[in-house]
Amino acid sequence: MNETAIATHGRHAAAPAADGAVDVLTGGDSGAEWLARYNGALLGVFGTPQRVLVRGSGCYVWDADGTRYLDLLGGIAVNALGHAHPFVTSVVSSQLATLGHISNFFTSPTQVALAEKLLALAQAPAGSRVFFTNSGTEALEAAVKLARRNSTTGRRRILALDGAFHGRTMGALALTSKKAYREPFEPLPAGVEHIPFNDTDALREAMDGSVAALVLEPIQGEAGVRPLSPEYLRTARELTREHGALLILDEVQSGIARTGHWFAHQAVDGVVPDAMTLAKGLGGGFPVGALVTFGEDVSGLIGAGQHGTTFGGNPVATAAGLATLHALESMGALQHASDVGAYLRAGLTAVDGVAAVRGEGLLIGFDLDGEHAPAAVQAALAAGFIINATGPSTLRLAPPLILTTEQAATLLDALPAILRTAQTPAREASA
Ligand SMILES: *Cc1c(COP(=O)(O)O)cnc(C)c1O
């Protein structure tokens, strides 16, 4: 420790970090040098990152070499308010400067207020409750434990859908359907069965008194933005109620105003889940997730001592959540997401080489007429746009909900050339 640090130990002045403080901590470098250092220091689970990003503002980010990108992925549906939103930044900074972490032996005003706010937005009935986590997968872990607690009568089965993505930790991974994610880590927690997507007959067949829970994404995000039909969601609600199974909706990606509703299931009348998982957009970029349990009976399934977390629900994370929800409300995010989303989808449909467009609000997937989606991501980067491939021929957009029509138009204008570049075989391009 240097002298200043020793001198202020135990009584820090609330001084903001000086400009460039982060550069002093990291060393500062060019993009290529950072990537070399990355590969020497980080576990290889993500491959080599596409760019080294150093700064963001609104819907734009800048890389270490000074290039600007329009961020149409939003940190995978996380940066609901874009980057460096002034209100979220100020609330998070002032909460951290006031009280940062306290453990769940204590509570804080921001924790209580965010729980109340989520219950109000979810229009959750009396007796509904919230458990805070730091991520989506942890929210799903809590949901799996809730499902297990609905198994006292011998219910052992949990149903999930083909194409489902629910996270990477063991319980959530058991719910995730992709073999490449699952198989290297088996045995996974037992009892999960995957049934065909959006198939009410298959659901009816699978459902009986041995099912503890049915876990669904109202819109499958990682599978390429595939919405369940309203009819499927209603059938799922009826059958789970009839057989005493929990209906657990994973709104980690589809929630928090992204689809033009606070939660995607609210688009479908009569579908109120027994539990709902949240994360991604909730903290506006700060890590925070939640499990919401609906009604007294479901909330009562998990009691004191049966689950926990050290960081979950800490004052800074919950302040971030409160600030995010407040800012989304005051900007009219539901209407805005649905307007800009409709504009983008209509525009995409008209682009040559786009075969199908799906999604609601600003959660959008579109299929190309060939398997060049990864090449399109590269071509888009070169043209100054961040987009994402969920598969060989499918692209996803999950931009900040503050995206303007004008910004969306720049992608639509650039897309034909991006797709042409992506379709050009590499040998032709280099010839
Ligand atoms: C991203 C995601 C998760 C996992 O969230 P993490 O924060 O990455 O753990 C779970 N469910 C859905 C639907 C997701 O999109």
The ligand as an SDF file (V2000), in Angstrom:
LIG
                    3D

 15 15  0  0  0  0  0  0  0  0999 V2000
  -28.7460  -15.3030  -20.6270 C   0  0  0  0  0  0  0  0  0  0  0  0
  -29.8290  -16.2010  -20.1810 C   0  0  0  0  0  0  0  0  0  0  0  0
  -29.6880  -16.9680  -19.0090 C   0  0  0  0  0  0  0  0  0  0  0  0
  -28.4060  -17.0160  -18.2120 C   0  0  0  0  0  0  0  0  0  0  0  0
  -28.0690  -15.7680  -17.7060 O   0  0  0  0  0  0  0  0  0  0  0  0
  -26.5480  -15.5100  -17.2150 P   0  0  0  0  0  0  0  0  0  0  0  0
  -26.6180  -14.1540  -16.5720 O   0  0  0  0  0  0  0  0  0  0  0  0
  -25.6900  -15.5640  -18.4240 O   0  0  0  0  0  0  0  0  0  0  0  0
  -26.2120  -16.5750  -16.2420 O   0  0  0  0  0  0  0  0  0  0  0  0
  -30.7760  -17.7200  -18.6030 C   0  0  0  0  0  0  0  0  0  0  0  0
  -31.9140  -17.7290  -19.2990 N   0  0  0  0  0  0  0  0  0  0  0  0
  -32.0810  -17.0030  -20.4280 C   0  0  0  0  0  0  0  0  0  0  0  0
  -33.3880  -17.0390  -21.1350 C   0  0  0  0  0  0  0  0  0  0  0  0
  -31.0350  -16.2340  -20.9100 C   0  0  0  0  0  0  0  0  0  0  0  0
  -31.1900  -15.5390  -22.0470 O   0  0  0  0  0  0  0  0  0  0  0  0
  1  2  1  0
  2  3  1  0
  2 14  2  0
  3  4  1  0
  3 10  2  0
  4  5  1  0
  5  6  1  0
  6  7  2  0
  6  8  1  0
  6  9  1  0
 10 11  1  0
 11 12  2  0
 12 13  1  0
 12 14  1  0
 14 15  1  0
M  END
$$$$
